[in-house]
Amino acid sequence: MREQIPNIITVIRILSIAPICWLLWQEAYEWALTLLVLAGLSDALDGFLARRYGWLTRLGAMLDPVADKLFVVAVFIVFGLKGDLPWWLIALVMGRDVVIVLGAIAYRLFTGRLDMRPLIISKVNTGLQIFLLATTLLHVALYPLPPWFNLGLQWSVAVTTVLSGAAYIWLWGRYAWRKGET
Protein backbone atom coordinates (compact mmCIF):
# COMPACT_ATOMS: atom_id res chain seq x y z
CA MET A 1 0.00 0.00 0.00
CA ARG A 2 2.83 2.42 0.79
CA GLU A 3 4.04 2.24 -2.82
CA GLN A 4 0.74 3.88 -3.83
CA ILE A 5 1.43 7.08 -1.82
CA PRO A 6 3.12 8.85 -4.78
CA ASN A 7 0.17 7.86 -6.99
CA ILE A 8 -2.31 9.26 -4.45
CA ILE A 9 -0.36 12.52 -4.36
CA THR A 10 -0.44 12.64 -8.18
CA VAL A 11 -4.20 12.05 -8.25
CA ILE A 12 -4.67 14.90 -5.75
CA ARG A 13 -2.55 17.09 -8.06
CA ILE A 14 -4.82 16.16 -10.98
CA LEU A 15 -7.89 17.01 -8.89
CA SER A 16 -6.36 20.42 -8.06
CA ILE A 17 -6.36 21.46 -11.73
CA ALA A 18 -10.04 22.48 -11.80
CA PRO A 19 -9.90 24.68 -8.67
CA ILE A 20 -6.69 26.35 -9.87
CA CYS A 21 -8.21 27.11 -13.27
CA TRP A 22 -11.37 28.44 -11.64
CA LEU A 23 -9.30 30.68 -9.33
CA LEU A 24 -7.32 31.97 -12.32
CA TRP A 25 -10.55 32.62 -14.20
CA GLN A 26 -11.96 34.50 -11.20
CA GLU A 27 -8.69 36.47 -10.95
CA ALA A 28 -8.14 35.20 -7.40
CA TYR A 29 -4.45 35.18 -8.19
CA GLU A 30 -3.12 34.87 -4.63
CA TRP A 31 -5.11 31.68 -4.03
CA ALA A 32 -4.29 30.36 -7.50
CA LEU A 33 -0.60 30.97 -6.88
CA THR A 34 -0.81 29.24 -3.50
CA LEU A 35 -2.40 26.15 -5.06
CA LEU A 36 0.06 26.24 -7.96
CA VAL A 37 2.98 26.23 -5.54
CA LEU A 38 1.42 23.35 -3.57
CA ALA A 39 0.87 21.44 -6.81
CA GLY A 40 4.50 22.00 -7.79
CA LEU A 41 5.69 20.84 -4.38
CA SER A 42 3.46 17.77 -4.59
CA ASP A 43 5.00 16.95 -7.97
CA ALA A 44 8.46 17.09 -6.41
CA LEU A 45 7.30 15.11 -3.36
CA ASP A 46 5.74 12.23 -5.28
CA GLY A 47 8.85 11.91 -7.44
CA PHE A 48 11.12 12.00 -4.41
CA LEU A 49 9.11 9.35 -2.56
CA ALA A 50 8.94 7.08 -5.59
CA ARG A 51 12.70 7.23 -6.16
CA ARG A 52 13.83 7.31 -2.53
CA TYR A 53 11.77 4.36 -1.34
CA GLY A 54 11.50 2.45 -4.60
CA TRP A 55 7.76 3.06 -4.77
CA LEU A 56 7.88 3.10 -8.55
CA THR A 57 4.77 1.74 -10.20
CA ARG A 58 3.66 1.38 -13.79
CA LEU A 59 0.59 3.48 -12.92
CA GLY A 60 2.78 6.22 -11.48
CA ALA A 61 5.01 6.21 -14.56
CA MET A 62 1.91 6.97 -16.65
CA LEU A 63 0.03 9.23 -14.19
CA ASP A 64 2.81 11.70 -13.44
CA PRO A 65 3.43 12.92 -17.01
CA VAL A 66 -0.33 12.91 -17.67
CA ALA A 67 -0.85 15.10 -14.59
CA ASP A 68 1.86 17.49 -15.75
CA LYS A 69 0.41 17.75 -19.26
CA LEU A 70 -3.18 18.18 -18.05
CA PHE A 71 -1.98 20.90 -15.72
CA VAL A 72 -0.02 22.81 -18.34
CA VAL A 73 -2.68 22.53 -21.04
CA ALA A 74 -5.50 23.55 -18.68
CA VAL A 75 -3.65 26.66 -17.49
CA PHE A 76 -2.66 27.52 -21.07
CA ILE A 77 -6.34 27.35 -22.06
CA VAL A 78 -7.42 29.59 -19.18
CA PHE A 79 -4.78 32.18 -20.08
CA GLY A 80 -5.86 31.92 -23.72
CA LEU A 81 -9.54 32.44 -22.89
CA LYS A 82 -8.61 35.47 -20.80
CA GLY A 83 -6.51 36.88 -23.66
CA ASP A 84 -3.23 36.61 -21.76
CA LEU A 85 -1.60 34.16 -24.20
CA PRO A 86 -2.05 33.94 -27.99
CA TRP A 87 -4.18 31.15 -29.39
CA TRP A 88 -1.61 30.19 -32.01
CA LEU A 89 0.76 29.23 -29.19
CA ILE A 90 -1.90 27.28 -27.30
CA ALA A 91 -2.82 25.42 -30.50
CA LEU A 92 0.86 24.62 -31.10
CA VAL A 93 1.36 23.31 -27.54
CA MET A 94 -1.81 21.23 -27.67
CA GLY A 95 -1.07 20.03 -31.20
CA ARG A 96 2.35 18.76 -30.13
CA ASP A 97 0.79 16.85 -27.26
CA VAL A 98 -1.84 15.32 -29.55
CA VAL A 99 0.87 14.27 -32.03
CA ILE A 100 2.90 12.69 -29.21
CA VAL A 101 -0.09 10.81 -27.78
CA LEU A 102 -1.22 9.57 -31.21
CA GLY A 103 2.36 8.67 -32.09
CA ALA A 104 2.74 6.74 -28.83
CA ILE A 105 -0.48 4.83 -29.50
CA ALA A 106 0.56 4.04 -33.07
CA TYR A 107 4.05 3.02 -31.97
CA ARG A 108 2.62 0.74 -29.27
CA LEU A 109 0.22 -0.87 -31.74
CA PHE A 110 2.98 -1.34 -34.31
CA THR A 111 5.77 -2.58 -32.04
CA GLY A 112 3.80 -4.09 -29.16
CA ARG A 113 5.60 -2.06 -26.52
CA LEU A 114 6.27 1.50 -25.56
CA ASP A 115 9.03 2.69 -23.30
CA MET A 116 8.43 6.39 -22.68
CA ARG A 117 11.52 8.41 -21.90
CA PRO A 118 11.40 12.17 -22.23
CA LEU A 119 13.97 13.70 -24.55
CA ILE A 120 16.18 16.55 -23.35
CA ILE A 121 14.48 18.97 -25.77
CA SER A 122 11.14 17.87 -24.34
CA LYS A 123 12.31 18.61 -20.79
CA VAL A 124 13.55 22.02 -21.92
CA ASN A 125 10.20 22.65 -23.62
CA THR A 126 8.22 21.65 -20.53
CA GLY A 127 10.43 23.86 -18.36
CA LEU A 128 9.91 26.81 -20.69
CA GLN A 129 6.15 26.18 -20.80
CA ILE A 130 5.96 26.21 -17.00
CA PHE A 131 8.17 29.31 -16.84
CA LEU A 132 5.91 31.03 -19.39
CA LEU A 133 2.82 30.19 -17.32
CA ALA A 134 4.51 31.44 -14.14
CA THR A 135 5.62 34.71 -15.77
CA THR A 136 2.17 35.15 -17.32
CA LEU A 137 0.65 34.82 -13.86
CA LEU A 138 3.21 37.32 -12.55
CA HIS A 139 2.41 39.65 -15.46
CA VAL A 140 -1.37 39.63 -14.96
CA ALA A 141 -1.39 39.48 -11.17
CA LEU A 142 1.47 41.52 -9.79
CA TYR A 143 3.91 43.14 -12.13
CA PRO A 144 3.47 43.89 -15.83
CA LEU A 145 6.48 42.59 -17.75
CA PRO A 146 7.88 44.27 -20.87
CA PRO A 147 6.19 43.13 -24.08
CA TRP A 148 9.54 42.06 -25.58
CA PHE A 149 10.06 39.67 -22.66
CA ASN A 150 6.64 38.07 -23.01
CA LEU A 151 6.96 37.77 -26.78
CA GLY A 152 10.49 36.37 -26.58
CA LEU A 153 9.40 33.73 -24.08
CA GLN A 154 6.36 32.83 -26.17
CA TRP A 155 8.57 32.34 -29.24
CA SER A 156 11.05 30.29 -27.19
CA VAL A 157 8.19 28.00 -26.17
CA ALA A 158 7.00 27.84 -29.79
CA VAL A 159 10.43 26.89 -31.14
CA THR A 160 11.10 24.23 -28.49
CA THR A 161 7.56 22.88 -28.96
CA VAL A 162 8.16 22.36 -32.68
CA LEU A 163 11.64 20.91 -32.10
CA SER A 164 10.37 18.57 -29.41
CA GLY A 165 7.45 17.32 -31.49
CA ALA A 166 9.69 16.82 -34.53
CA ALA A 167 12.26 14.95 -32.42
CA TYR A 168 9.64 12.50 -31.18
CA ILE A 169 8.28 11.93 -34.68
CA TRP A 170 11.76 11.33 -36.06
CA LEU A 171 12.86 9.10 -33.16
CA TRP A 172 9.75 6.93 -33.05
CA GLY A 173 9.66 6.73 -36.83
CA ARG A 174 13.25 5.51 -36.84
CA TYR A 175 12.55 2.95 -34.11
CA ALA A 176 9.43 1.70 -35.90
CA TRP A 177 11.34 1.47 -39.20
CA ARG A 178 14.07 -0.61 -37.56
CA LYS A 179 11.47 -2.80 -35.87
CA GLY A 180 9.77 -3.35 -39.22
CA GLU A 181 13.06 -4.50 -40.78
CA THR A 182 13.53 -7.29 -38.22
Summary of the structure (lengths in Angstrom):
residues: 182
radius of gyration: 17.7
end to end distance: 41.2
largest distance: 57.8
contacts: 527
relative contact order: 0.11
helix: 85%
strand: 0%
